[in-house]
Amino acid sequence: MQPVEDFVNEYFRARSEVRRAIRQLYVPFDSRFLAPALTQPRDDHQSEAERILTVEGTDSEAQATTTGYFGPPLRYGVSAASGAWQITRIEAKCPACHGTGKTKDGKGNCGHCQSTGWLRLRAKTA
């Protein structure tokens, strides 16, 4: 099975390709309905710029923390399934507590992320 880093980087590349294809689908729509000033090319540099910061885990489960592609760092939970990796969870660092799990004064627990420091964006359901 490929290393987690390779799998996550492959995901970044494939996601960027899909976003470019979707962007091309919008070209005729945009030119028909939007003024020229609003039809600027959709930029996917954020998706392509996402980089892995850390990878922790075992041979069957891991999490990769990245720079994020829309703002705060992201954390991808990956699990082995049938000899390959699958992303089972995507979380963003909590913007309220900046990943500390505590209120601004440091005395209470962050209610935004339930003190985890991360907000679940997508997750595998049973």
MILUM-446644 format. One record per residue: x, y, z of N, C-alpha, C, O in turn; residue in one letter; residue number from 1. Coordinates in pm, 1 decimal. Layout:
MILUM-446644
X/Y/Z/X/Y/Z/X/Y/Z/X/Y/Z/a/NUM
...
END
This chain:
MILUM-446644
85.8/-117.7/0.0/0.0/0.0/0.0/90.4/124.0/0.0/194.5/125.9/65.6/m/1
49.8/226.0/-73.5/131.5/345.4/-84.9/136.7/421.9/48.1/45.7/409.4/130.0/q/2
242.0/500.4/69.6/249.6/581.4/190.7/134.2/683.2/196.7/85.3/729.2/93.6/p/3
92.4/716.8/318.3/-16.9/812.2/337.4/13.4/943.6/266.7/-75.1/1001.7/203.9/v/4
137.1/991.2/276.1/173.6/1117.8/212.3/146.8/1114.0/62.2/93.8/1209.8/5.9/e/5
183.3/1003.7/-2.5/160.4/990.5/-146.5/11.4/989.4/-177.9/-32.7/1051.9/-274.3/d/6
-66.0/918.2/-96.1/-210.3/912.7/-116.7/-273.6/1050.9/-103.8/-354.4/1090.3/-187.8/f/7
-237.4/1124.3/0.7/-296.2/1257.2/22.2/-253.9/1351.9/-89.9/-336.2/1429.7/-138.1/v/8
-128.2/1347.3/-132.3/-84.5/1432.0/-243.8/-156.5/1395.3/-372.9/-189.0/1483.3/-452.6/n/9
-181.8/1266.9/-394.4/-259.3/1223.2/-511.0/-401.7/1279.9/-503.7/-457.6/1322.1/-604.9/e/10
-459.0/1280.2/-384.3/-591.6/1339.8/-363.8/-590.3/1488.3/-400.3/-681.7/1535.8/-467.7/y/11
-488.0/1562.1/-356.9/-477.9/1704.5/-390.4/-474.3/1724.9/-541.9/-543.7/1811.6/-595.0/f/12
-392.9/1644.3/-611.4/-380.8/1657.7/-757.6/-514.3/1625.9/-826.9/-557.4/1698.5/-916.4/r/13
-578.4/1517.0/-784.3/-705.7/1477.6/-846.5/-814.0/1580.7/-818.5/-894.3/1611.7/-906.5/a/14
-817.0/1634.1/-696.6/-915.6/1737.4/-662.4/-895.4/1861.0/-750.6/-992.5/1920.7/-797.0/r/15
-770.6/1898.9/-773.4/-742.0/2014.7/-858.6/-787.2/1989.5/-1002.2/-841.2/2079.8/-1066.2/s/16
-766.1/1868.7/-1053.8/-810.5/1834.8/-1189.1/-962.2/1844.6/-1200.5/-1013.8/1897.4/-1299.0/e/17
-1033.1/1794.4/-1101.3/-1180.1/1800.9/-1102.8/-1225.7/1946.1/-1097.8/-1317.9/1984.7/-1169.7/v/18
-1162.4/2026.1/-1014.0/-1200.4/2167.3/-1002.9/-1175.8/2241.0/-1134.7/-1255.0/2326.8/-1173.6/r/19
-1065.3/2207.5/-1203.8/-1039.0/2269.9/-1334.9/-1146.6/2229.6/-1436.0/-1192.7/2313.1/-1513.8/r/20
-1186.9/2102.0/-1435.3/-1291.1/2054.8/-1527.6/-1423.7/2124.5/-1498.6/-1494.0/2165.0/-1591.2/a/21
-1457.5/2138.5/-1372.7/-1581.8/2208.1/-1336.1/-1574.7/2354.0/-1380.2/-1672.5/2409.3/-1430.6/i/22
-1458.7/2415.6/-1360.9/-1441.1/2555.5/-1401.7/-1468.1/2570.1/-1551.6/-1529.7/2668.0/-1593.7/r/23
-1422.8/2474.0/-1632.7/-1445.7/2480.6/-1777.1/-1594.0/2468.6/-1811.5/-1640.2/2527.8/-1909.1/q/24
-1668.1/2392.8/-1732.3/-1812.3/2381.7/-1755.3/-1883.8/2514.2/-1735.7/-1988.4/2538.1/-1796.0/l/25
-1828.5/2599.8/-1652.3/-1890.7/2729.4/-1624.0/-1865.5/2834.2/-1732.4/-1937.1/2934.2/-1737.6/y/26
-1767.2/2814.5/-1817.6/-1730.6/2917.3/-1916.2/-1850.0/2961.4/-2000.6/-1876.4/3081.5/-2006.2/v/27
-1924.2/2871.1/-2067.2/-2036.9/2918.6/-2147.7/-2147.5/2981.1/-2062.2/-2211.6/3077.1/-2104.9/p/28
-2169.4/2929.2/-1945.6/-2270.6/2984.0/-1854.4/-2232.8/3126.0/-1813.9/-2314.8/3217.5/-1822.2/f/29
-2109.1/3144.0/-1770.3/-2062.8/3275.6/-1727.4/-2070.5/3376.5/-1841.2/-2116.6/3488.8/-1821.2/d/30
-2025.6/3337.5/-1960.9/-2025.1/3433.1/-2072.1/-2166.3/3469.9/-2115.7/-2187.8/3578.5/-2169.5/s/31
-2261.5/3382.4/-2093.4/-2399.7/3413.0/-2130.2/-2468.1/3503.4/-2027.6/-2544.1/3592.7/-2065.0/r/32
-2442.0/3481.1/-1899.0/-2519.2/3549.2/-1796.0/-2445.1/3657.2/-1718.4/-2509.2/3740.5/-1654.3/f/33
-2312.8/3658.6/-1722.3/-2237.8/3752.1/-1639.5/-2168.5/3858.0/-1722.7/-2125.4/3832.9/-1835.3/l/34
-2158.8/3976.3/-1665.3/-2084.1/4084.5/-1729.3/-1937.3/4043.5/-1737.5/-1889.8/3967.2/-1653.3/a/35
-1864.8/4093.3/-1838.0/-1724.3/4054.7/-1854.1/-1640.1/4071.7/-1727.8/-1551.7/3990.2/-1701.4/p/36
-1666.4/4176.2/-1649.8/-1588.2/4198.1/-1528.1/-1608.8/4086.8/-1425.7/-1525.2/4067.1/-1337.5/a/37
-1718.9/4014.5/-1437.0/-1747.8/3906.5/-1343.3/-1706.9/3769.3/-1394.7/-1721.4/3669.6/-1324.0/l/38
-1656.8/3763.7/-1515.2/-1620.1/3633.7/-1573.4/-1470.2/3607.2/-1565.3/-1414.0/3538.4/-1650.5/t/39
-1406.3/3661.7/-1463.3/-1264.4/3635.4/-1443.7/-1243.9/3485.9/-1424.7/-1329.3/3418.3/-1367.3/q/40
-1132.7/3434.3/-1471.9/-1107.3/3291.2/-1454.9/-1112.2/3252.4/-1307.0/-1058.1/3322.0/-1221.1/p/41
-1177.0/3141.6/-1280.1/-1179.6/3089.9/-1143.0/-1042.1/3033.0/-1112.3/-990.6/2949.3/-1186.5/r/42
-984.3/3077.7/-1004.9/-848.0/3039.3/-970.5/-848.6/2922.2/-873.8/-917.4/2926.1/-771.8/d/43
-773.2/2819.0/-904.7/-766.0/2700.5/-819.7/-631.1/2691.8/-748.9/-591.9/2584.4/-703.2/d/44
-559.8/2803.9/-739.6/-427.7/2799.1/-678.0/-433.3/2756.2/-532.6/-338.3/2695.5/-482.9/h/45
-542.4/2786.2/-463.1/-552.4/2747.0/-322.7/-553.1/2594.9/-309.5/-485.6/2540.0/-222.5/q/46
-628.2/2527.3/-394.5/-633.3/2382.1/-388.7/-496.9/2322.2/-420.8/-453.2/2228.0/-354.7/s/47
-430.1/2375.9/-521.0/-300.8/2323.7/-560.9/-191.1/2356.8/-460.6/-89.0/2288.2/-455.9/e/48
-211.0/2461.3/-380.2/-108.9/2504.1/-285.4/-115.1/2429.3/-152.6/-24.8/2445.0/-70.5/a/49
-217.4/2349.2/-128.7/-227.8/2277.8/-1.9/-111.0/2180.8/13.1/-77.6/2107.0/-79.6/e/50
-49.9/2182.0/130.8/67.3/2098.8/157.0/51.2/2023.6/289.4/-14.0/2071.9/382.0/r/51
110.6/1906.7/296.4/108.4/1826.1/418.0/207.1/1884.4/518.7/322.3/1912.4/485.6/i/52
160.1/1902.4/642.2/246.3/1947.8/750.9/295.1/1829.5/834.3/414.3/1818.4/863.2/l/53
202.0/1740.6/873.3/238.0/1624.4/954.3/151.6/1505.0/915.2/39.8/1520.7/866.3/t/54
205.1/1386.4/937.5/129.1/1262.1/922.9/159.4/1178.5/1045.9/275.4/1155.6/1080.1/v/55
53.2/1133.1/1112.2/68.5/1048.7/1230.7/-26.9/932.2/1217.6/-135.8/946.6/1162.1/e/56
13.5/815.9/1268.7/-77.9/703.2/1266.9/-9.2/570.2/1256.8/110.1/556.0/1283.8/g/57
-88.8/472.2/1216.8/-43.6/334.4/1205.8/-54.6/288.8/1060.8/-79.5/369.5/971.2/t/58
-35.9/158.8/1038.4/-48.9/103.8/903.5/-194.1/98.0/856.6/-220.0/81.0/737.5/d/59
-289.4/111.9/949.9/-430.0/101.0/910.8/-509.9/230.6/928.1/-615.5/246.4/866.8/s/60
-461.1/322.4/1010.0/-528.4/450.9/1028.9/-424.3/559.7/1048.8/-321.0/538.2/1112.3/e/61
-452.8/676.0/993.8/-360.1/787.8/1009.2/-436.3/918.0/996.8/-551.3/920.9/952.9/a/62
-370.4/1025.3/1036.1/-426.0/1156.5/1008.9/-315.3/1245.5/954.9/-202.7/1246.4/1004.7/q/63
-350.7/1319.5/852.5/-257.5/1410.6/788.1/-308.3/1552.0/810.8/-421.8/1584.3/775.7/a/64
-224.5/1635.8/869.4/-258.1/1775.6/890.1/-192.6/1854.5/778.3/-75.4/1834.1/746.9/t/65
-269.9/1945.7/718.1/-221.1/2019.5/601.5/-234.7/2169.5/623.6/-292.1/2214.3/722.9/t/66
-181.0/2245.7/529.7/-190.1/2391.1/536.4/-332.6/2439.2/512.7/-364.1/2554.9/540.8/t/67
-418.6/2352.6/461.7/-554.6/2393.7/427.9/-555.4/2460.1/291.8/-454.1/2515.1/248.5/g/68
-668.6/2455.2/224.6/-672.5/2520.9/93.3/-772.7/2633.5/89.2/-784.6/2700.9/-13.2/y/69
-844.5/2656.2/195.9/-937.7/2769.4/195.8/-917.2/2858.1/316.8/-994.7/2951.5/337.2/f/70
-817.6/2832.9/396.2/-794.0/2914.5/514.8/-722.4/2836.5/622.4/-602.0/2812.9/612.3/g/71
-795.9/2795.4/727.1/-730.1/2729.8/839.8/-675.6/2592.3/801.7/-720.0/2532.6/703.6/p/72
-578.9/2542.0/879.7/-527.7/2406.9/854.0/-640.2/2304.5/851.7/-741.5/2319.4/920.1/p/73
-620.5/2200.8/772.2/-715.9/2090.7/764.5/-649.0/1964.6/818.1/-526.8/1950.5/814.9/l/74
-732.3/1873.7/867.4/-683.5/1743.2/913.8/-768.1/1636.9/846.0/-890.6/1635.9/858.0/r/75
-701.0/1547.7/774.7/-766.5/1438.6/703.1/-745.8/1309.7/781.8/-632.1/1272.6/811.1/y/76
-853.5/1241.9/815.7/-845.3/1109.9/875.1/-851.5/1009.4/762.3/-944.1/1013.2/681.2/g/77
-754.2/919.2/755.4/-752.0/818.0/649.3/-747.7/679.7/712.7/-686.3/659.3/817.5/v/78
-813.6/585.8/647.4/-817.7/447.7/694.7/-790.1/354.1/578.3/-824.8/382.6/463.7/s/79
-727.5/242.9/609.7/-700.7/141.3/508.6/-828.7/63.3/481.9/-899.4/23.6/574.5/a/80
-857.3/42.0/353.5/-974.7/-35.3/313.0/-940.1/-109.9/185.2/-909.0/-47.8/83.6/a/81
-945.3/-241.4/189.2/-917.3/-326.1/72.2/-781.6/-295.1/9.6/-769.1/-290.6/-112.7/s/82
-680.9/-274.0/92.7/-546.4/-252.5/41.6/-518.0/-113.2/-9.5/-414.1/-90.6/-71.6/g/83
-607.5/-18.9/15.1/-586.9/119.2/-28.9/-635.2/212.9/82.2/-710.7/173.3/171.0/a/84
-590.1/336.4/74.8/-635.1/437.2/170.7/-765.5/500.0/124.0/-792.2/509.8/4.3/w/85
-846.6/542.4/221.0/-967.2/621.6/193.9/-973.7/732.2/298.0/-942.7/710.7/415.1/q/86
-1013.9/849.4/254.6/-1035.1/959.1/348.4/-1169.5/935.4/415.3/-1271.8/921.3/348.3/i/87
-1168.4/931.0/548.0/-1291.4/904.0/623.0/-1337.3/1024.5/704.1/-1447.6/1024.7/758.7/t/88
-1251.9/1127.8/712.2/-1286.9/1244.7/792.4/-1205.0/1364.5/745.6/-1085.6/1352.8/718.0/r/89
-1271.2/1480.5/737.1/-1201.0/1604.7/707.5/-1243.5/1705.8/813.4/-1362.6/1728.5/835.0/i/90
-1144.2/1766.2/879.5/-1171.0/1863.1/984.6/-1090.4/1990.1/958.6/-984.4/1985.6/896.2/e/91
-1141.4/2102.6/1006.7/-1070.7/2230.2/997.8/-1035.5/2275.8/1138.4/-1111.8/2255.6/1232.8/a/92
-919.4/2337.2/1150.7/-881.3/2392.0/1280.5/-984.5/2496.5/1320.6/-1021.6/2581.9/1240.0/k/93
-1030.7/2489.8/1444.5/-1136.4/2577.7/1492.8/-1092.7/2724.3/1484.9/-990.9/2761.7/1543.3/c/94
-1169.0/2807.6/1413.0/-1132.2/2948.3/1402.9/-1160.0/3026.8/1531.5/-1103.9/3134.7/1551.1/p/95
-1244.5/2974.6/1617.8/-1276.7/3045.5/1742.2/-1164.8/3033.6/1844.8/-1128.0/3132.6/1908.0/a/96
-1110.3/2912.9/1862.1/-1006.4/2891.6/1964.5/-867.9/2869.7/1904.2/-769.9/2853.3/1976.8/c/97
-860.2/2869.5/1771.4/-733.8/2848.4/1699.2/-667.4/2715.8/1736.2/-545.1/2705.7/1745.1/h/98
-752.1/2614.3/1757.7/-701.2/2480.2/1782.7/-666.4/2449.8/1927.1/-617.6/2340.7/1956.5/g/99
-690.4/2543.5/2018.0/-654.1/2519.6/2158.0/-761.8/2443.6/2233.9/-731.7/2375.9/2332.2/t/100
-887.6/2453.8/2189.8/-997.8/2391.9/2262.8/-1043.4/2473.8/2381.6/-1129.8/2430.7/2458.0/g/101
-985.1/2592.8/2397.7/-1016.1/2678.7/2512.2/-1072.6/2813.7/2466.0/-1051.4/2856.0/2352.4/k/102
-1144.2/2879.3/2556.1/-1193.9/3013.7/2527.1/-1076.1/3110.3/2519.0/-963.7/3075.9/2555.6/t/103
-1102.8/3230.7/2471.0/-997.3/3328.7/2450.1/-916.3/3355.4/2578.1/-794.8/3373.8/2572.5/k/104
-984.6/3357.2/2692.5/-914.2/3382.0/2819.3/-842.8/3257.9/2872.6/-770.6/3265.6/2972.0/d/105
-862.9/3143.6/2806.5/-795.9/3020.1/2845.3/-855.6/2949.5/2965.7/-803.1/2847.4/3010.2/g/106
-964.1/3002.4/3018.4/-1022.4/2945.3/3140.3/-1135.9/2847.4/3113.8/-1161.3/2758.1/3194.7/k/107
-1203.7/2863.5/3001.8/-1317.1/2777.3/2971.4/-1292.4/2692.1/2848.6/-1191.1/2706.6/2780.1/g/108
-1385.5/2604.2/2822.4/-1378.2/2518.8/2704.3/-1446.4/2586.3/2586.5/-1548.8/2652.6/2602.9/n/109
-1390.1/2569.5/2468.9/-1447.9/2627.2/2347.1/-1578.4/2555.7/2314.1/-1580.5/2434.2/2294.5/c/110
-1685.8/2631.5/2308.4/-1815.2/2574.0/2273.7/-1832.5/2553.3/2124.9/-1918.9/2476.8/2082.0/g/111
-1751.1/2620.9/2046.0/-1761.8/2610.7/1900.8/-1719.4/2472.0/1852.2/-1783.2/2414.3/1764.1/h/112
-1611.2/2418.8/1910.3/-1557.2/2288.5/1866.4/-1569.0/2181.3/1974.8/-1512.1/2073.0/1961.3/c/113
-1641.8/2210.7/2080.9/-1655.0/2119.1/2194.5/-1517.8/2080.6/2251.4/-1495.5/1965.9/2290.2/q/114
-1427.7/2177.3/2255.7/-1294.0/2165.3/2316.8/-1198.5/2073.2/2242.5/-1095.3/2035.7/2298.2/s/115
-1229.2/2035.2/2118.2/-1138.7/1947.4/2043.2/-1033.1/2025.8/1966.2/-927.1/1972.1/1934.0/t/116
-1061.4/2152.6/1936.5/-971.4/2233.1/1854.7/-995.8/2216.8/1705.8/-932.1/2283.8/1624.4/g/117
-1089.8/2126.0/1668.7/-1117.3/2096.4/1527.4/-1267.0/2092.5/1502.6/-1343.9/2049.9/1588.8/w/118
-1308.4/2137.1/1384.1/-1448.2/2131.5/1340.5/-1460.4/2029.2/1228.9/-1387.4/2035.4/1129.9/l/119
-1550.3/1937.5/1244.4/-1569.9/1832.0/1144.5/-1642.3/1890.4/1023.8/-1752.6/1943.6/1036.9/r/120
-1581.1/1880.7/907.7/-1640.2/1928.3/782.6/-1712.8/1814.7/711.4/-1824.5/1831.0/662.4/l/121
-1648.0/1701.8/707.2/-1705.6/1581.9/643.8/-1656.9/1460.8/721.0/-1542.9/1456.5/767.3/r/122
-1744.6/1362.6/734.3/-1703.7/1241.0/804.9/-1785.0/1123.7/753.1/-1899.4/1138.6/710.2/a/123
-1723.5/1008.0/758.2/-1790.6/884.5/721.7/-1899.6/856.9/824.9/-1877.1/867.7/945.4/k/124
-2016.3/821.7/776.2/-2124.7/783.5/866.5/-2139.1/632.6/863.4/-2102.0/566.2/766.6/t/125
-2193.0/581.2/970.0/-2207.9/435.5/984.1/-2283.6/381.2/868.4/-2307.0/260.6/861.0/a/126
END
